[in-house]
Structures are given as structure tokens and as C-alpha cells.
Amino acid sequence: MTFSIVGRCARSGMLGLAVSSSSPAVAARCAHARARVGAVSTQNVTDPSLGPRSLDLMAAGRSAKEAIDKIVETAEHIEHRQLLAIGADGQTATFSGERTLGNHAAAEGTDAAAAGNLLKNQDVPSAMIQAFAERPDDHLGDRLLRSMRAALDAGGEAGPVHSIGMLIVDQVRWPVVDLRIDWTDEDPVSGLEAIWSLYKPQIDVYVTRALDPDAAPSYGVPGAGAGVASSSTGVTSSSTGVTSSST
């Protein structure tokens, strides 16, 4: 039902993952990441609680492998679960329980791990890792989406996928990227690629708005441009009109 990749940008320290499935709203259940800690996908017959539990273990000092090993040792119904994780150091781990559905596989590479179930063939995760490694200086989001496209080109799921999500964390406490298509009868990978091309140049802008609103560019909505005053609060908003691009 699902294929996903977790990855790290060694240059920036960003961590994230992308996940796609024939099921609706896959990222709402499967995608988990924490800045300077790691990224985890918990899939197959999904237990969403395993993502935060794995991240808590890594935040407490365990490696990705140690965290996943602990989950495997202690979680109920682990035979149904498929897990993949990456830590802030780039180390990875995967697990596929004995009751993972259909044709399933996993692959690990430098700063990335990929896995899937009910796949068209077992080459899909390896193709994802290869695509992720092709241009290591690209933005992490570009690399994750390139991996998802490679998954489809290698066969993808046995049936059509309908949902996709990409989650990326950086230096702040919240995700700097959290993009999803929860259901479409079209190609969700192409859909997310289009959303990404719109959102990518604005990543830094949204972070600036949170950390220092006075330094933020125009908010891009009517009534929120330069010199707009609120009569109820007496607060005046100014804008530089500068466009920021992501790193």
C-alpha cells in the first residue's frame, strides 16, 4: 500500500521524508520528523504512535538502529509493521515485520533509507535510494521528490497511488515543509511536484514571519502590505517587499 523514503541533507542538516500510498491521507499517519533529531516513517498496517516513540528514543541519544530495535522489542503487533528511520547523524534503520503485506522490500544508502509494501517489484526502494544520491547538493525536497518519481518509474505499488506527503524539518521547532495531497485520481507525485515548485521559494519567508515579523516580506494578501495599520490594536505593519529564496 505504501512506499516512502527518509533522508538527510548533510550540507544543511535538514531531515525529512516523503511517502505515497493507495490509501487516503497517508502522510497524516505515516510521516514523522523532528528538527536535529530524525525522521521516521511507520507504515504497512500503520501504528502512528511508533513515529513519535522512535523520535523520543533518538532524542534521548539512541541511534536510528537502536531506536528501531527498541520499538521492535517492545511494540505490540510489531509483525504487522514496516518502519524506516534516519537520525541527525545520517545513520539509518529499517524493519519489515513478518506480516508485511505483499511484495515488500527496503534499501539503505548514504543519508537515506527507503521501503515499501505491496510493491510492483522489489527493486523500487533501491531505485529510490539511487535517485536520492544523484545530486547531493540539491535541496532536500528536490531529492525526496526525485526519489518518489523514481519509485513510480521502477514500478511503484502494484496498483495506483492516490495520496502523498512530504515533511521536512530544519533548525526551528516546527516543520519548514509539510505538503500533502490526501486524495487524487490523478498522479499525486506530479501534483506534489507542482505544489513544491510554488512553496520552495517561500520557505525562508514563512520562517522569517514566525521569528521576526518586522523583517518579513509582504504577506501577499489584500490589506497586509506596507504601512497597514490595525485600528483595533494600533499596530502598524511594514514590509520590505523583498523576495526570499530557500537555501
C-alpha positions in Angstrom: 0.0 0.0 0.0 2.9 2.4 0.6 6.4 3.4 -0.4 8.5 6.0 1.4 12.0 7.5 1.9 13.6 9.2 4.8 16.6 11.4 4.1 19.1 13.9 5.4 20.9 16.8 3.7 24.5 16.5 5.0 25.2 20.1 3.9 22.3 21.8 5.7 21.3 19.3 8.4 17.7 19.2 7.1 15.9 16.0 7.8 12.7 14.7 6.1 10.7 12.1 4.3 8.3 11.6 1.5 5.6 8.9 1.4 2.9 7.8 -1.1 0.1 5.2 -0.9 -3.0 3.9 -2.5 -4.7 4.8 0.8 -6.0 8.3 1.6 -4.1 10.9 3.6 -1.0 8.7 4.0 1.2 11.4 5.4 -1.2 12.1 8.3 -0.5 8.7 9.7 3.0 7.7 8.5 5.2 10.9 8.4 7.1 12.0 11.5 10.2 14.2 11.8 11.8 16.3 14.5 14.5 19.0 13.9 18.0 17.9 14.8 16.7 14.5 15.9 15.5 12.4 12.9 12.7 11.3 10.6 10.6 8.2 10.7 8.0 6.5 8.5 5.7 4.0 10.1 3.7 2.2 7.5 2.1 -1.1 6.3 -0.7 -1.8 8.9 0.2 1.6 10.4 0.6 2.4 14.1 1.1 6.2 14.1 2.4 6.2 17.7 5.6 4.4 16.6 6.9 7.5 14.9 6.9 9.8 18.0 8.2 6.9 20.1 11.1 6.4 17.8 11.9 10.1 17.7 11.8 10.2 21.5 14.3 7.4 21.7 16.6 9.2 19.2 16.3 12.5 21.1 17.4 10.6 24.2 20.6 9.6 22.5 19.9 6.3 20.7 20.9 5.8 17.1 18.3 5.2 14.5 19.0 1.5 14.6 18.9 1.4 18.4 15.6 3.2 18.4 14.0 0.9 15.8 15.4 -2.2 17.7 13.8 -0.9 20.9 10.5 -0.4 19.1 10.6 -3.9 17.6 11.4 -5.3 21.1 8.5 -3.5 22.9 5.7 -2.6 20.5 2.6 -4.7 20.2 1.7 -6.3 16.9 5.1 -5.5 15.5 4.8 -8.3 13.0 2.4 -6.1 11.0 4.6 -3.0 10.9 7.1 -1.6 8.5 9.5 1.1 9.8 12.3 3.2 8.5 14.3 5.9 10.3 17.2 8.3 9.9 19.0 10.1 12.7 20.6 13.6 12.7 23.9 11.9 12.0 22.6 10.3 8.8 22.6 6.7 10.2 19.5 4.7 9.1 17.5 1.7 10.0 14.6 -0.3 8.5 12.3 -3.1 9.7 9.7 -5.2 8.0 7.6 -7.5 10.1 6.8 -11.0 9.0 3.2 -10.0 8.2 4.2 -7.0 6.0 1.8 -7.0 3.0 2.6 -8.4 -0.4 5.8 -7.8 -2.3 7.9 -5.7 0.1 11.5 -4.5 0.3 13.8 -2.0 1.9 17.1 -0.3 1.0 19.6 1.9 2.8 22.2 4.3 1.4 24.2 7.3 2.3 21.9 9.6 4.3 18.7 7.8 3.2 16.6 4.7 3.6 13.6 3.6 1.6 11.0 0.9 2.0 7.6 -0.2 0.6 5.0 -2.9 0.7 2.5 -4.2 -1.9 5.1 -3.2 -4.5 5.1 -4.0 -8.2 8.6 -5.4 -7.7 11.4 -5.4 -5.1 13.6 -3.0 -7.0 11.6 0.1 -6.0 13.4 1.0 -2.8 16.8 0.6 -4.4 15.7 2.9 -7.3 14.6 5.5 -4.7 18.0 5.4 -3.0 19.8 5.8 -6.3 17.7 8.8 -7.3 18.3 10.4 -3.9 22.0 10.1 -4.2 22.2 11.6 -7.8 22.6 15.3 -6.9 23.5 15.7 -3.2 23.8 19.5 -3.4 20.1 19.9 -4.4 17.5 20.9 -1.8 16.4 18.0 0.3 12.8 18.4 -1.0 14.0 18.1 -4.6 15.9 14.9 -3.7 12.9 13.4 -1.9 10.5 14.1 -4.7 13.0 12.8 -7.3 13.1 9.6 -5.3 9.3 9.3 -5.4 9.3 9.8 -9.2 12.0 7.1 -9.4 9.7 4.8 -7.4 6.9 5.2 -9.9 9.3 4.7 -12.8 10.6 1.5 -11.2 7.0 0.1 -10.9 5.7 1.7 -7.7 2.8 0.0 -6.0 1.1 -3.0 -7.5 -1.9 -0.6 -8.0 -2.3 3.2 -8.5 -1.3 5.5 -5.7 -3.7 8.3 -4.6 -2.0 10.2 -1.8 1.4 11.7 -1.0 3.1 13.8 1.6 6.5 15.4 2.2 7.7 16.6 5.6 11.0 18.5 6.2 12.4 19.9 9.4 15.4 22.3 9.8 16.6 24.5 12.7 13.2 25.6 14.1 10.9 23.6 16.2 8.1 23.2 13.6 8.3 21.6 10.1 9.5 24.1 7.5 7.8 21.9 4.8 4.6 19.9 5.4 2.9 19.4 2.0 0.2 16.8 1.2 -2.2 15.6 -1.3 -4.7 13.5 0.6 -6.5 12.0 -2.4 -6.5 12.3 -6.1 -7.4 10.1 -9.0 -4.6 11.7 -11.0 -0.8 11.3 -10.3 -0.2 12.5 -6.8 3.6 12.7 -7.3 3.1 15.2 -10.2 0.6 17.1 -8.0 3.1 17.4 -5.2 5.9 18.4 -7.5 3.7 21.3 -8.7 2.9 22.4 -5.1 6.6 22.1 -4.2 7.6 24.4 -7.1 5.3 27.0 -5.6 6.2 26.6 -2.0 10.0 26.1 -2.2 10.9 29.8 -2.9 8.8 30.8 0.1 10.2 28.5 2.8 12.5 31.1 4.3 9.8 33.8 4.1 7.5 31.8 6.4 10.2 31.1 8.9 11.1 34.8 9.0 7.4 35.7 9.6 7.4 33.5 12.6 10.8 34.6 14.1 10.8 38.3 13.1 7.6 39.6 11.5 9.0 43.1 11.1 11.7 41.8 8.8 9.3 39.7 6.7 8.5 40.4 3.1 5.0 41.4 2.1 2.4 38.9 3.3 1.0 38.7 -0.2 -2.7 39.1 0.8 -5.0 42.2 0.4 -4.7 44.6 3.3 -1.4 43.1 4.5 1.0 45.2 2.5 3.3 48.0 3.7 2.1 50.5 6.2 -1.2 48.9 7.0 -2.4 49.8 10.5 -4.9 48.0 12.6 -7.4 50.3 14.3 -8.3 47.8 17.0 -4.7 47.2 18.1 -2.8 50.3 17.0 -0.1 48.1 15.5 1.4 49.2 12.2 2.8 46.5 9.9 5.6 47.4 7.4 7.0 45.4 4.6 10.3 45.4 2.7 8.8 43.9 -0.4 11.9 41.7 -0.7 11.5 38.2 -2.1 13.4 35.5 -0.2 14.5 32.2 -1.8 15.2 29.0 0.0 18.6 27.5 0.5 
